[in-house]
Amino acid sequence: MTEHYRHLQAEDRVILYELINQGCAIQDIANVIGCHKTTIYRELHRNSSELGYRPDLAHQQYRQRIYDKRVSLLERPSELKTFIINKLKESWSPELISGYLKRKAGRNIISHETIYRFIYSKTARHLKLYRYLYKKRRFRYPRVKRRRRMVMKARKRSIHSRPSSINNRSLYGHWEGDLILFRHTQANLFTLRERKSRLVIALKNSSRHAKSTTKTLVKYMKSSLKKTVKTLTLDNGVEFLDFETMEKKLKALIYFCDPYKSYQKGAIENANRLLRTVFPRSMNTEKLSQKGVDKAVKKLNDRPMKCLGFKTPNEVFLKAFGINAI
């Protein structure tokens, strides 16, 4: 791909965010986006904060820099500037002012966005014009909708295409997966639950990076669960960006819940609520060992359940597959 300098767009910043979280190299990210690697380095340097790199805030900062380079219609004395300031003091909103001027002149004179930028600009800071706005906010907050978007969104298999035999739990071998997160650390627990037997698995995972999560999951499933995995249902977290590698190595289909609807995989969500009593969010993960995790999970799997006819998940799973998972 030809390397050349260009301005990144909003969709480029989303892809950059997701690939950075996936652990990709800067050169590989530049190849995917179609720009020089220097552009990626400059983007991360300019638009990262103490919270890390966020594509929505980064694009807002980029737009603000572009606006600052333009000479605003309101940065120099004029009748228009005086008129707008007077109307703001009469509690007219920027949209009302813009619309009124357009009706009078028969064409666009100034946009409401330009008026907002002027109100919050350094030039007009001493006027404190924000006091005349409805919400009287001293600072303007970005209105970018924060969404999790996947690079390979079109290739993801929706939960709505999942067969009814999986939905009604009539067959074994269909799993749900999720992460249990902790404060101030990247370490987490990858949890799994087989839908029919209700067997729970929990694996200590070093980070939320997609490659790390995939490696942890595939290694365990291929060694301990063998051929018991036919499908896996996940949510839309960035930790599952590498789902195609999972499918290929596990030889299993992966389905995804709708965005922000994790309740669609209720089996693992219920298991996580029970595990939270043992592994609270404030827990120090340095003291967390896989042996200790297995001990806590075994208590769940050895507890009889009404939906299983008061058998335990371990009993049902062993009878179905002939192996002990825990």
C-alpha positions in Angstrom: 0.0 0.0 0.0 1.4 3.4 -0.9 2.4 5.4 2.1 1.4 9.1 2.1 0.4 11.8 4.5 -3.2 12.6 5.0 -5.6 13.7 7.8 -7.2 10.9 9.7 -11.0 10.7 9.7 -13.4 9.7 12.5 -13.6 6.1 11.2 -9.8 5.9 11.0 -9.6 6.8 14.6 -12.0 4.1 15.6 -9.9 1.5 13.7 -6.7 2.9 15.3 -8.2 2.6 18.8 -9.3 -1.0 18.2 -6.0 -2.2 16.7 -4.0 -0.5 19.5 -6.1 -2.4 22.0 -5.5 -5.6 20.0 -1.8 -5.1 20.3 -0.9 -4.5 16.7 2.3 -2.8 15.6 2.2 0.8 14.5 3.4 -0.1 11.0 0.7 -2.7 10.6 -1.9 -0.2 11.8 -0.6 2.4 9.3 -1.0 -0.2 6.5 -4.6 -1.0 7.4 -5.6 2.7 7.6 -3.6 3.6 4.5 -1.2 6.3 5.9 2.4 6.7 6.9 3.4 5.4 10.3 4.5 8.9 11.3 0.8 9.9 11.1 -0.1 7.3 13.6 2.7 8.3 16.0 1.7 12.0 15.7 -2.0 11.1 16.3 -1.2 9.2 19.5 1.1 11.9 20.7 -1.3 14.8 20.1 -4.6 13.2 21.1 -3.9 10.9 24.0 -4.7 11.8 27.6 -4.2 10.3 31.0 -7.1 8.0 30.1 -5.2 6.8 27.0 -6.3 7.2 23.4 -10.1 7.6 22.9 -11.3 8.0 19.2 -14.2 10.2 20.0 -12.3 12.7 22.1 -9.3 12.6 19.7 -11.6 13.5 16.8 -13.1 16.4 18.8 -9.6 17.7 19.6 -8.7 17.4 15.9 -11.8 19.4 14.8 -11.1 22.1 17.4 -7.5 22.6 16.1 -8.9 23.0 12.5 -11.5 25.5 13.8 -8.8 27.5 15.7 -6.9 27.9 12.4 -9.8 29.6 10.7 -10.5 33.3 11.2 -14.0 33.4 12.8 -16.5 35.9 11.6 -16.9 37.0 15.2 -13.2 37.6 16.1 -13.2 41.1 14.8 -15.5 44.1 15.6 -18.6 44.1 13.4 -22.3 44.8 13.4 -22.9 41.1 13.2 -20.8 40.5 16.3 -22.6 43.2 18.2 -26.0 41.9 17.1 -25.2 38.4 18.2 -23.9 39.4 21.7 -27.0 41.5 22.3 -29.4 38.7 21.3 -27.5 36.3 23.5 -28.0 38.7 26.4 -31.7 38.6 25.6 -31.6 34.8 26.1 -31.8 33.9 22.4 -30.1 30.6 21.7 -27.4 30.3 19.0 -29.8 28.3 16.9 -32.5 31.0 17.1 -30.0 33.7 16.2 -28.7 31.8 13.2 -32.2 30.9 12.0 -33.4 34.5 12.4 -30.5 35.9 10.3 -31.0 33.3 7.6 -34.7 34.3 7.3 -34.0 38.0 7.2 -31.2 37.7 4.6 -32.6 34.8 2.6 -29.3 32.9 2.9 -27.0 31.5 5.6 -25.2 34.2 7.4 -23.6 32.3 10.3 -24.2 28.9 11.7 -25.2 28.2 15.3 -22.0 26.0 15.6 -19.9 29.1 14.8 -21.7 31.1 17.5 -21.1 28.3 20.1 -17.4 28.2 19.2 -17.2 32.0 19.6 -19.0 31.8 23.1 -16.4 29.3 24.3 -13.4 30.8 22.5 -10.4 32.6 24.2 -11.4 35.8 22.4 -14.8 35.9 24.2 -13.9 34.3 27.4 -13.9 37.6 29.3 -17.5 38.3 28.2 -18.8 35.1 29.9 -21.5 34.7 27.3 -22.2 31.1 28.5 -24.2 32.7 31.3 -26.9 33.6 28.8 -27.3 30.0 27.5 -30.0 27.7 28.8 -27.7 25.3 30.7 -25.1 28.0 31.5 -22.2 25.5 31.2 -18.7 27.1 31.6 -17.2 24.5 29.3 -18.4 22.8 26.2 -18.5 19.1 26.2 -18.1 16.9 23.0 -21.3 15.6 21.6 -19.7 12.6 19.9 -21.7 9.4 20.6 -19.4 6.9 22.2 -19.9 3.5 20.6 -17.9 0.3 20.4 -17.4 -0.5 16.7 -15.5 -3.4 15.4 -13.2 -3.4 12.5 -14.6 -6.7 11.3 -18.2 -5.9 12.2 -19.6 -7.2 8.9 -18.1 -10.6 9.5 -19.5 -11.1 12.9 -22.3 -13.7 13.3 -25.3 -12.3 15.1 -27.0 -14.1 18.0 -30.2 -13.8 16.0 -28.9 -16.3 13.5 -28.2 -18.8 16.3 -30.2 -22.0 15.8 -33.2 -22.7 18.1 -31.6 -25.9 19.3 -28.9 -23.7 21.0 -31.5 -21.2 22.3 -33.7 -23.8 24.0 -30.7 -25.7 25.4 -31.6 -29.0 23.8 -28.0 -29.9 22.8 -24.7 -29.9 24.6 -21.5 -28.1 23.5 -22.7 -24.6 23.3 -20.9 -22.1 25.5 -21.1 -18.5 26.6 -18.1 -16.3 27.5 -17.3 -13.1 29.3 -14.7 -11.2 31.3 -14.7 -10.4 35.0 -12.8 -7.1 35.4 -10.9 -5.6 38.3 -9.9 -2.0 39.3 -6.5 -0.6 38.5 -5.3 -3.6 36.5 -5.4 -5.2 33.1 -5.6 -8.7 34.6 -9.0 -10.3 34.5 -10.9 -13.6 34.6 -12.2 -15.1 31.4 -15.4 -17.0 32.3 -17.2 -19.7 30.4 -20.5 -21.5 30.9 -21.9 -24.5 29.0 -25.5 -23.6 28.4 -27.2 -27.1 28.9 -25.1 -28.5 31.8 -24.5 -25.0 33.4 -20.8 -25.9 34.0 -18.7 -22.9 34.8 -15.0 -22.3 33.9 -12.9 -19.4 34.9 -9.4 -18.6 33.6 -6.9 -16.0 34.8 -6.1 -13.8 31.9 -3.2 -11.3 31.8 -4.9 -8.5 29.9 -7.8 -7.4 27.7 -5.8 -7.4 24.6 -7.5 -9.5 21.9 -4.4 -11.6 21.2 -3.9 -12.4 24.9 -7.5 -13.3 25.4 -7.6 -15.5 22.3 -4.4 -17.3 23.4 -5.7 -18.0 26.9 -9.1 -19.2 25.7 -7.8 -21.4 22.8 -5.1 -23.0 24.9 -7.5 -24.1 27.6 -10.3 -25.2 25.4 -8.1 -27.3 23.1 -6.3 -29.0 26.1 -9.0 -29.4 28.7 -12.4 -29.2 26.9 -11.2 -31.0 23.8 -14.1 -31.5 21.4 -16.9 -30.2 23.7 -17.0 -26.8 22.1 -19.4 -26.4 19.1 -20.3 -22.8 19.5 -19.4 -19.8 21.7 -21.5 -16.7 22.3 -19.7 -13.4 23.3 -20.4 -9.7 23.6 -18.9 -6.9 21.5 -15.9 -6.0 23.7 -12.5 -5.1 22.1 -11.0 -8.2 23.8 -12.9 -10.4 21.2 -11.6 -8.6 18.1 -9.5 -11.6 17.2 -12.6 -13.9 17.0 -11.8 -15.2 13.6 -8.6 -16.8 15.0 -10.7 -18.3 17.8 -13.1 -19.8 15.2 -10.3 -21.2 13.1 -8.4 -22.8 16.0 -11.4 -24.1 17.9 -13.3 -25.2 14.8 -16.4 -23.7 16.4 -18.8 -21.0 15.4 -18.9 -17.7 17.4 -22.0 -15.7 17.8 -22.2 -12.1 19.1 -24.9 -10.4 21.2 -26.4 -7.1 20.1 -24.4 -4.0 21.3 -25.0 -3.2 24.9 -27.3 -6.2 25.4 -25.2 -8.6 27.4 -28.3 -10.0 29.0 -28.7 -12.0 25.8 -26.1 -14.4 27.2 -27.8 -14.6 30.6 -26.2 -18.0 31.6 -22.7 -16.5 32.0 -24.0 -13.2 33.4 -25.7 -15.1 36.2 -22.5 -17.1 36.8 -20.4 -13.9 37.0 -22.8 -12.5 39.6 -22.1 -15.5 41.8 -18.3 -15.3 41.2 -18.3 -11.7 42.2 -19.1 -12.6 45.8 -15.7 -14.4 45.8 -13.8 -12.1 43.4 -14.9 -8.5 44.1 -13.9 -5.7 41.7 -11.5 -4.2 44.3 -9.6 -7.5 44.7 -5.8 -7.4 44.4 -5.2 -9.7 41.3 -1.5 -10.2 42.2 -2.8 -12.6 45.0 -5.1 -14.3 42.5 -3.9 -17.8 41.4 -5.5 -20.2 38.9 -5.5 -22.8 41.7 -7.6 -20.5 43.9 -9.9 -19.7 41.0 -10.5 -23.4 40.3 -11.3 -24.0 43.9 -14.0 -21.3 43.9 -15.4 -22.4 40.6 -15.5 -26.1 41.7 -17.9 -25.1 44.6 -20.4 -23.8 42.0 -20.1 -26.8 39.8 -20.6 -29.2 42.7 -23.7 -27.4 43.9 -27.0 -29.1 42.8 -29.4 -27.0 40.6 -33.1 -27.2 40.4 -33.1 -26.8 36.6 -30.9 -29.9 36.4 -33.2 -32.0 38.5 -31.0 -31.3 41.5 -28.0 -32.8 39.9 -24.7 -30.8 39.8 -23.2 -29.3 36.7 -20.2 -31.5 37.1 -22.3 -34.6 37.1 -24.3 -33.6 34.0 -21.2 -32.5 32.1 -19.3 -35.7 32.9 -22.3 -37.8 31.8 -22.6 -35.9 28.5 -18.9 -35.8 27.5 -17.1 -38.4 29.7 -14.6 -35.9 31.0 -14.0 -33.7 34.1 -13.5 -30.1 33.1 -12.6 -29.0 36.7 
